[in-house]
């Protein structure tokens, strides 16, 4: 029963990681460059939002649709996915013993 509970917890964690991952995978990216073409920021917009009519009547609406990409968030997401994969591998090895 403990193995089942642990595995169900891992499935919930995997779903959460996948939702976050999809936010970045299914997006279009825009780079903001300075006067000398140096990258200043990277922005992303979900593809399903890019197909909707642009109702950006205010700056708040623009910033809700187009958001900055935070490299620390991407690193944390990759680390979470890696850690979960290792936990599932460890659990499966325990299960098959």
Wavefront OBJ file of the C-alpha trace (Angstrom):
o trace
v 0.000 0.000 0.000
v 2.881 2.372 0.785
v 4.334 1.809 -2.702
v 0.956 2.587 -4.274
v 0.573 5.787 -2.244
v 4.076 6.898 -3.173
v 3.454 6.156 -6.851
v 0.150 8.076 -6.864
v 1.994 11.024 -5.311
v 4.591 10.838 -8.074
v 1.818 10.824 -10.697
v 0.354 14.008 -9.214
v 3.805 15.591 -9.217
v 4.336 14.515 -12.842
v 1.050 16.132 -13.857
v 2.069 19.398 -12.217
v 5.490 19.328 -13.888
v 3.872 18.572 -17.255
v 1.501 21.546 -16.948
v 4.481 23.825 -16.279
v 6.481 22.221 -19.094
v 3.637 22.703 -21.574
v 3.577 26.410 -20.770
v 7.054 26.663 -22.293
v 6.868 23.964 -24.972
v 3.641 25.185 -26.580
v 4.631 28.842 -26.837
v 6.007 31.269 -29.323
v 9.041 33.254 -28.269
v 9.979 36.867 -28.817
v 13.398 38.307 -28.088
v 13.851 41.893 -26.995
v 17.163 43.316 -28.162
v 18.996 46.508 -27.309
v 20.441 49.121 -29.617
v 23.452 46.933 -30.411
v 21.355 43.760 -30.903
v 22.274 42.410 -27.474
v 19.510 40.272 -25.948
v 17.749 42.107 -23.148
v 14.877 39.692 -22.486
v 12.984 36.756 -23.881
v 9.196 36.749 -23.822
v 6.746 33.980 -24.529
v 3.095 33.679 -25.395
v 1.115 30.447 -25.327
v 0.246 29.374 -28.863
v -3.426 28.904 -28.032
v -3.503 32.521 -26.814
v -1.791 33.801 -29.946
v -4.709 32.531 -32.055
v -7.252 34.561 -30.100
v -8.222 38.031 -31.266
v -5.941 40.610 -29.702
v -7.919 42.362 -26.998
v -4.913 44.235 -25.664
v -6.783 47.425 -24.878
v -4.616 47.985 -21.835
v -1.016 47.309 -20.896
v -2.281 44.888 -18.238
v -3.854 42.747 -20.968
v -0.607 42.769 -22.951
v 1.457 41.681 -19.939
v -1.033 38.928 -19.150
v -0.710 37.469 -22.664
v 3.027 37.963 -23.170
v 5.235 37.068 -20.233
v 8.988 37.090 -19.632
v 10.928 33.843 -19.657
v 12.744 33.387 -16.372
v 15.833 31.154 -16.792
v 15.716 30.270 -13.078
v 12.174 28.916 -13.525
v 13.322 26.764 -16.443
v 16.236 25.434 -14.388
v 13.939 24.644 -11.470
v 11.491 22.885 -13.797
v 14.280 20.768 -15.311
v 15.583 19.900 -11.844
v 12.090 18.943 -10.649
v 11.580 16.663 -13.665
v 14.993 15.070 -13.186
v 14.413 14.488 -9.483
v 11.000 12.963 -10.149
v 12.459 10.634 -12.784
v 15.075 9.445 -10.305
v 12.420 8.904 -7.630
v 10.278 6.846 -10.015
v 13.307 4.798 -11.070
v 14.189 4.132 -7.428
v 10.589 3.140 -6.663
v 10.416 0.811 -9.651
v 13.665 -0.887 -8.626
v 12.269 -1.399 -5.126
v 9.034 -2.787 -6.590
v 10.829 -5.346 -8.778
v 13.038 -6.735 -5.993
l 1 2 3 4 5 6 7 8 9 10 11 12 13 14 15 16 17 18 19 20 21 22 23 24 25 26 27 28 29 30 31 32 33 34 35 36 37 38 39 40 41 42 43 44 45 46 47 48 49 50 51 52 53 54 55 56 57 58 59 60 61 62 63 64 65 66 67 68 69 70 71 72 73 74 75 76 77 78 79 80 81 82 83 84 85 86 87 88 89 90 91 92 93 94 95 96 97
